Amino acid sequence: MDDGRLAESVTSEQRGKVTWRRIDVERGRAEWARNTAPRTETGRSTVELEVESPDAARPDGKGPRPPSDLSIQKARKEKALATKYEIDVARESRALVGRAELERELFELGRVIRDSLSQAAIDLPVDLVGLETEKEAQIILERHAAEAALKVADTIRELMASLAGEPEGAA
């Protein structure tokens, strides 16, 4: 009664140290139904927010009845719980990846790219010494570029597999 579900149907009267409460049963049933969201077998509410039509009259007949604060707060809570549940499901199914994990993987990708370029800078002068034609130099440059691209592609494939929760090499 103190939680606001029966605000209109319960009247209290203080007599000395005793508080007498009277309940209008019919009004209380309607108010309880309006302010209590039905639950499924999982305990989650099945109602987000039922705002009554503007022409729904208040019990005192003085115009439209606004939704109770309790029903609004309960609807917000249920919506937040549903959103949290969806995020948890997405995270468990690996459709949602944590920022720290993604940053780690991208750092690893950047390291592979850096290492490939560094290795090419070391290998190219040795491979290019003594070549007689431009065509030979072009073939060596293309081979180094292809090797670096394959290393990057493999790393990206591994990154995608790890973010999807698959074992490495399964992709």
C-alpha positions as CSV (number, residue, x, y, z in Angstrom):
1,M,0.0,0.0,0.0
2,D,2.9,2.3,0.7
3,D,4.4,1.5,-2.7
4,G,1.8,3.6,-4.5
5,R,-0.2,0.9,-6.2
6,L,-3.3,1.5,-4.3
7,A,-3.0,5.3,-3.8
8,E,-6.7,6.1,-4.7
9,S,-8.5,3.1,-3.1
10,V,-6.9,3.1,0.4
11,T,-7.7,5.8,3.0
12,S,-5.8,6.1,6.2
13,E,-7.0,7.5,9.5
14,Q,-4.8,8.0,12.5
15,R,-6.5,7.3,15.9
16,G,-4.0,7.7,18.6
17,K,-1.1,5.3,18.0
18,V,-3.1,3.2,15.6
19,T,-3.5,3.9,11.9
20,W,-6.8,2.6,10.4
21,R,-6.9,1.9,6.8
22,R,-10.0,1.4,4.7
23,I,-9.9,-0.2,1.2
24,D,-12.5,0.3,-1.5
25,V,-12.2,-3.2,-2.9
26,E,-13.6,-2.6,-6.4
27,R,-11.6,0.5,-6.9
28,G,-8.5,-1.3,-5.4
29,R,-8.8,-4.2,-7.9
30,A,-8.9,-1.8,-10.8
31,E,-6.1,0.3,-9.5
32,W,-4.0,-2.8,-8.7
33,A,-4.5,-4.1,-12.3
34,R,-3.6,-0.7,-13.7
35,N,-0.4,-0.3,-11.6
36,T,0.9,-3.9,-11.7
37,A,2.5,-5.2,-14.9
38,P,1.6,-8.8,-15.8
39,R,4.6,-11.2,-15.6
40,T,5.7,-14.1,-17.8
41,E,7.0,-17.3,-16.4
42,T,10.5,-15.7,-16.4
43,G,9.4,-12.9,-14.2
44,R,9.8,-10.2,-16.9
45,S,7.0,-7.8,-17.5
46,T,4.9,-8.2,-20.6
47,V,3.8,-4.6,-20.7
48,E,6.1,-1.7,-21.4
49,L,3.7,1.3,-20.8
50,E,0.1,1.4,-21.3
51,V,-1.0,5.0,-21.3
52,E,-4.7,5.3,-21.1
53,S,-6.6,7.2,-23.8
54,P,-7.1,10.9,-23.2
55,D,-10.9,10.4,-22.8
56,A,-10.5,7.9,-20.0
57,A,-12.0,9.6,-17.0
58,R,-10.6,9.8,-13.5
59,P,-12.6,8.2,-10.7
60,D,-13.7,11.6,-9.4
61,G,-15.0,12.5,-12.9
62,K,-12.8,15.6,-13.3
63,G,-11.2,14.9,-16.7
64,P,-8.7,12.5,-18.1
65,R,-6.7,10.2,-15.8
66,P,-2.9,10.6,-16.2
67,P,-0.8,7.4,-15.9
68,S,0.4,6.9,-12.4
69,D,4.0,7.7,-11.5
70,L,4.5,4.1,-10.5
71,S,3.4,2.7,-13.8
72,I,5.7,5.2,-15.6
73,Q,8.6,4.2,-13.4
74,K,7.9,0.5,-13.8
75,A,7.8,0.9,-17.6
76,R,11.1,2.7,-17.6
77,K,12.6,0.0,-15.4
78,E,11.3,-2.8,-17.6
79,K,12.6,-1.1,-20.7
80,A,16.0,-0.7,-19.1
81,L,16.1,-4.3,-18.0
82,A,15.0,-5.4,-21.5
83,T,17.8,-3.3,-23.1
84,K,20.4,-4.7,-20.6
85,Y,19.2,-8.2,-21.4
86,E,19.6,-7.6,-25.2
87,I,23.1,-6.2,-24.6
88,D,24.0,-9.3,-22.5
89,V,22.7,-11.6,-25.2
90,A,24.6,-9.8,-27.9
91,R,27.8,-9.9,-25.8
92,E,27.4,-13.6,-25.1
93,S,26.8,-14.4,-28.8
94,R,29.9,-12.3,-29.7
95,A,27.8,-9.9,-31.8
96,L,29.0,-7.2,-29.4
97,V,32.7,-6.9,-28.7
98,G,34.3,-4.9,-25.9
99,R,36.3,-1.8,-26.7
100,A,39.5,-3.1,-24.9
101,E,39.5,-6.3,-26.9
102,L,39.0,-4.5,-30.2
103,E,41.8,-2.1,-29.3
104,R,44.1,-5.0,-28.5
105,E,43.4,-6.7,-31.8
106,L,43.8,-3.5,-33.9
107,F,47.1,-2.9,-32.1
108,E,48.2,-6.4,-33.2
109,L,47.1,-5.7,-36.8
110,G,49.1,-2.4,-36.8
111,R,52.1,-4.3,-35.5
112,V,51.9,-6.8,-38.3
113,I,51.7,-4.0,-40.9
114,R,54.7,-2.2,-39.3
115,D,56.7,-5.4,-39.2
116,S,55.9,-6.3,-42.8
117,L,57.0,-2.8,-44.0
118,S,60.1,-2.9,-41.9
119,Q,61.1,-6.3,-43.2
120,A,60.5,-5.1,-46.8
121,A,62.8,-2.2,-46.1
122,I,65.5,-4.6,-44.9
123,D,65.1,-7.2,-47.7
124,L,64.6,-4.9,-50.7
125,P,68.1,-3.3,-51.0
126,V,69.7,-6.8,-50.9
127,D,67.2,-8.2,-53.5
128,L,67.6,-5.2,-55.8
129,V,71.4,-5.1,-55.9
130,G,72.7,-6.5,-59.2
131,L,69.5,-6.4,-61.2
132,E,69.9,-5.5,-64.8
133,T,66.3,-4.5,-65.9
134,E,63.4,-2.5,-64.5
135,K,61.2,-5.5,-65.0
136,E,63.2,-7.6,-62.6
137,A,63.0,-4.8,-60.0
138,Q,59.2,-4.5,-60.5
139,I,58.7,-8.2,-60.0
140,I,60.7,-8.2,-56.7
141,L,58.7,-5.1,-55.5
142,E,55.4,-6.8,-56.4
143,R,56.5,-10.0,-54.6
144,H,57.3,-8.1,-51.4
145,A,54.0,-6.2,-51.6
146,A,52.0,-9.4,-52.1
147,E,53.8,-11.1,-49.1
148,A,53.0,-8.1,-46.9
149,A,49.4,-8.0,-48.1
150,L,49.0,-11.8,-47.3
151,K,50.4,-11.3,-43.8
152,V,47.9,-8.4,-43.2
153,A,45.0,-10.5,-44.7
154,D,45.8,-13.5,-42.5
155,T,46.0,-11.2,-39.4
156,I,42.6,-9.6,-40.3
157,R,41.1,-13.1,-40.8
158,E,42.5,-14.2,-37.4
159,L,41.2,-11.0,-35.8
160,M,37.7,-11.5,-37.2
161,A,37.7,-15.1,-36.0
162,S,38.8,-14.2,-32.5
163,L,36.1,-11.5,-32.3
164,A,33.5,-13.9,-33.5
165,G,34.6,-16.4,-30.8
166,E,35.9,-19.0,-33.4
167,P,39.1,-20.9,-32.8
168,E,42.1,-19.6,-34.8
169,G,42.5,-21.3,-38.1
170,A,38.8,-22.2,-38.4
171,A,38.0,-19.4,-40.8
